[in-house]
Amino acid sequence: MNRLSLFGKALFLLVATPALAAAQSAIPLENTVRDVQQYGFAIHILAMLLVGFGFLMVFAKRYGYGALTGTYLVVAAGIPVYVGLRSSGVLSAEAVDPHTIRALLLAEFAVASALIAAGAVLGRVRLHQYALLAIIMIPLYMINERLVLDGGLAVTKGFVDAAGSISIHAFGAYFGLGLAVAFTSRQQRAIEVGNDSASNRFSMIGSMVLWLFWPSFCCAVVPQAQFAATAVNTVLALCGATASTFVFSSIFGKGKVAIGDVANAALAGGVAIGATCNIVPAPFAFGIGLLAGAVCVIGYAVVQPRLQRMFGIVDTCGVHNLHGMPGLLGGLAVVLVVPGVAGAQFAGIAMTMVLALSGGVVAGYVLRATAIKQFAYEDAEEFHVAQEPETV
């Protein structure tokens, strides 16, 4: 009986093994490898969204809980909205299966743009409004994606923006400025955003996490053959921005460096290189980084105070300096690199800015209708905050 049983098992394996091998070969190996790579990118970008953005925004010393929780809410609300809408194909050129890494990656890019926008009004909105911001903004982001990246109006066919200098960073920044125009009260304009050495050190953790994983952010959307060039170009651009940040922060600080400049402007190279990360030579990538870091520091030192003084725009995190102007720089650099796309590039940039600003203003008034935060840049209004010991 045992011999017959063993013979039966051997016969089954003899017959079944070729069939199992054939079934496995039906799934191309390159597809499996690509999925694993994309999963790695997706996790890296999630680290950027939660740890990177979250800690970068804790520089406000009395709003650390709010900054981190607001980050969670934007991510938690934004990803399902994008995945659901994209799977239906309602606002997009093509539907994407929600059970794919591609759907998750595209949703993460949309959420990155929403987090950028949230940074402009950080500390001046109630917690539930971070989730509402993502829910309102994601469909508008997708419309811009359809019109600009997918050439929905024909005038942007040929538009180049590999890793989102315009469609992700500039769109988020100018949507955020629109929010700030509509949402900021006169009383809030007079309140200073406080920081201290501890909050600034935590902010640097976020900056370094973003710097570390930025190559994955860019590589996730380019052809596999361009991974190496994209990764190297991204790191070189970040190095260039870090170097020029030190120089220009020292100039404006009369020999001393502002840690806020380092935390933010060192990342500007990653923003600016996004549009051309996979097609420029290495020296050009480093040069873009140098310019982006300089533009960002000048933005914090000169442009942001003037915007606040002239238009009453309070940009808490300075997203215009880090994501807006460097994003535009990256989008315009395409004209110098890719021949014959100037018209499509200018049209795409203009459409993105108009939709972002107008959408942000409308969203700001909608959010205002739901609540007004009484004490700006304070956790105590919405959290159980441990009391600091009194000093004698």
N, C-alpha and C positions, 0 to 999 in steps of 0.2 A: 504493500500500500504506500509506504514511504517512497519507494523507488518510482512508482507511478506518479506520485505527487511532484517529486523533483523533476521527473521527465516533463510533466505538464508545465511547470514553471519555466523550464529551459526553453520549451517550445514557444511559450507566450513571449518571452524576451526576444527570441529569435525573430518572431513575426512583428512584434510591436516596436522594437528599437528603430528600424528604418522609418516607420510611420511617425514616431516622435521626432526624429531628426528632420524629417520633411516638414513637419508642422513648425518647428523652431526656425527653419530656414525661410519660412514664409514671411517672417518679420525681418527685414533687412538689418544687418548689424549696424550699418551706419546710422540708421534711425534711432536705434537704442543708444548708441554712443552720443548722438546729438541730444537726445532727451536728458541723458545724465549730465551733459555739459550745461544745458539750459537750466536744469534743476539747481546746479551749483550757482549759476548766475542769479537765479530767482532768490535763493537764500541770502546771497551776498547783498542783493538790493533790499531785501527785507531788513537786513541788519542796518543798512544805510537809513532806511525810512524810520525805523523805531529807535535804534541807539544813536545813529548819526544825527538825524534831524532833531530827535527828542532832546539829547544832551546839548546840542548846539544852541538850543533855544532856552536853556535854563540860566542864561546870564542875568536875567532879572532876579535879583536876590530874594524877593518875596513872592515869586511866581513860579517856583520850580515844580511844585505839584501840578499846577495848571498847565504848564508847558508840556510835561510828560503825558499827562492824561489827555490833553487836547490832541497830541500826536497819535496816541492810541485810537482815539475816536475818529480822527480823519481816516486812518488806515482801515479801521474796522468797518466804517460806513462806505468808504470809497471803493474798496476792492469788490464787494458784492454788487454794487451798483454798476460798475464797469463790466464785470463778467456777465451779469444778467443782460445788460443792454447789448453787449457785443455778441452774445450768443444768439440773440434774436435778429441781428443784422439791421435793426431799425434805423440807426444813425450812422451806419458804417458802410463802406463799399463791399465788405464781405462779412459773413457771420463766422465766428470762431467757436469751435467746440469748447464748452466751459471746462471739460475734463482734459485739458492740455496745458503743458507748461507755457506755451505761447500765450494763452489767455491770461495766465497769472502774470507773466512778464508785462504784457501790455497794460494790465490793470495797475501794476506797480508804477509804471511810468506816469499814468494818469494821477495816481495818488501822490507821487512826488511833486507834480505840478500843484496839486491842492495844498500840500504842506507848505510849499513856497508862498502861495497866496495867504495862507493862515498866518505866516510869519509877519506879514505887514500889519495885521491887527491883533497880534499876540498880546494877551493881557487885557484887552479892551472888550472881549466878548465873553458871554457866559459859556459854560462847558458844553451844553447841548448844542450851542451854535457852531461848534467845530464840526460836529456830525452833519448839521444842516448845510454848512458851507460846502462840504464834500458832495452831498446829495444834489445840491443845486449846480455846482461847478462841473461835475463829471460829464453830464450830458453836453454842456457847452464846449468842454474840452474835446469831446468826441465829434461834435459838429465841425470844430476847427480842424481836427484830424482829417475829416472827410473832405472838407473844402480845400485845404492847403496841401496836406501830404498826399492825398489820393486824387488831387486835381479835380475836385467835384465841380468847379466852375470853369474848368479848362484853362484859365489864365495862369495857373500855377503848375502846369505840366512841366516837369524837369526840375522842380524845386528840390534842393539838396539840404537835408537836415538829418544826417545819419543817426545821431544820438540825442537829438532834441534841443539844441541850443535855442531854437525859436519856439518849436511846438510844445516843449515842456517847460524850459526855464523862463523864456521871455513871456510866454502866455501866463504862467503862474505869477510872475512878478507884476505884470500890468493888470491882471485880474485883481491881485492884492492891492494895488494902488487905487483901483476903482472902489474896492471895498472900503479902503481908508478914507476916501473922499466922502462917501455916503455915511459911514458908520461913526466916525470920530466926532465926539461932542466938543463944544468949546471948553468945557471943564477939563476934559481929558487932555486937550492940547497943552494945558498948563502944567500937567503932572510930569515930573521927570522919571525916567526909567532907571531905577537904582541898580547898582551892581557892586559886588565886593570881590575880594581875592578868591574866596571859596567858589562862588558862582561862576567866575571867569575860568577857574581851573576845570570845573565840570564841563563848561562850554568847550574847552579845548579837547576834552575826550571825544565829544561829538564830532568836532572838526577832524580829528585824526582818524576816526572810524570812516568818515566820508572820504577823506583823502586816500585811505588804504583800499577801499572797495570801489573807487571810481572807475578803474579800468574794467571791472566787471559790468558796470552800468553801460559803458560804451560798447564792449565786446558782445553783449547779449543780443544786439540787433544787427550785427554785420555778418557777412558770409564767413564761413569757417576759415577760408583761405586768408582772410584779412585779420584774424585774431591777433597774431603776433605784432603786426604793424600798428594796429589799433591800441593794444595794451602799451606798447613802447611810447607811442605818440601821446597817449593820455598821461602817462607818468612824466614825460618830458614837459608837457604843458603845465602840470601841477608844480613841477620843480621851478619852472620859469616864473610862475605866479608867486611862489613862496619867496624866491629871491628878490623880485621887484617889490613885493610887499614890505620886506625888511628895509629896503632902500627908501621907498617913498614914505613909509610910516616914520622912519627916522628923520626925514626931511621935514614933514609936517609937525613932528613931535619935537623938533629942535634938538635932535640927538638921542631922543628916547623913543622906544617903540611902544605903541598901544597894543595890548594883548587882544583887544577886540578886532583890530586890523588883521592880526595873525590868524585868529580863529576863522575869519570870514574870507579875507582877500586871498589867502593861500589856496582857497578852493576855486577861485575865479577861473583859473586855467582849465579846470575840468569842465566848467560851464561853456567856455568859449571854444574849446576844441571839439565839442560834441558834433557840430555840423560837418566837420571835415576830418574827423578822427581817423578814418580808414583810407584817406586818399592823399594826405599831404606828406612831404618828406620830413624827416626828423627835425632838421633845423627850423623849418617853418612852424612845426608844432611848439618848439621851445619859444620861438618868437611870439606866437599867439599868447602863450602863457605869460610872458613878460609884459605884454601890453595889457592883458586882462587884469593882472595883479595891480598894475599902475592905475588903470581905470577905476577899479574897485576902491582903492584907497582914496583916490581923488573924489570919488562919489561920497564916501563917508565924511571926508574933511570939508568939501566944498558944496557939492550938489545937494546932498540931503538937507543941510541947514537952510539952503535957499528955497528948496521946495516947501519946507515947513513954514518958512517966513512968508513966502509969496502966496502960497495956495492953501496953507493950513493942513498939509498932508503929513500925518504922523506915521512913519514907516518904522514900526518897532524894531524889527530885525534888520532893516536896511536891505530888503530883498531887491530893491531897484539897483542897488550898488553891486550886489553879488550875483544876481540872476538876470536882471533886466538889461543893464548896459553891457556886461560881458556876453550875454546871450545874443544881443544885437551885433556885437563885434564879431562873434563867431559866424552868425548868419551872413553878414556882409563880406567876411573873408572868403566865402564861397566864390564870389564874383572874381576874385583874383586867381582862383585855383581851377575852376571849371569853366571852360569857354562856352559862350552862347546861352547862359542861364540867367543873365542879369535881370531881364524882364520878369521872368517867373519868380526869381528870388525877391526882388523888390515888392512884387505884388503879394507874395506869400507873407512877407514881413508886415506889410501894411494891413492886410486882412487880419492877421493874428493880433496885432496891437489894437485895432478897432474893436474886434469882437471881445477881446480880453477886457479892455477898459470899460466898454459899455456894459458887458455882462457883469463885471465886478460892481459897477455902480448900482445896477438893478438888484443884484444879490445883496448888496449892502443895505438897501432900503427894506428888502424883505426880511433880513435878519433883524434889523432895528425894530420891526413890527412884533417880533417874538419876545424880546427882552432887552433891557439896557443894564449893563454892569454898573453897579453903583461905585465900587472902588476899583480903579484901574491898577493892574499889576500887583494885585493882592490875592493870595490864596485863601485867606481867612473867611472870605465871603461864601466860599463853596466847599471848604475842606475842614476837617478837624485837624488843626495845626497845633503841634506841640509848642508850648510856650518856652521861649528861650530864657535861661536863668538870668536873673538880674545881676548886674555887676555892681559891686560895692565901690 
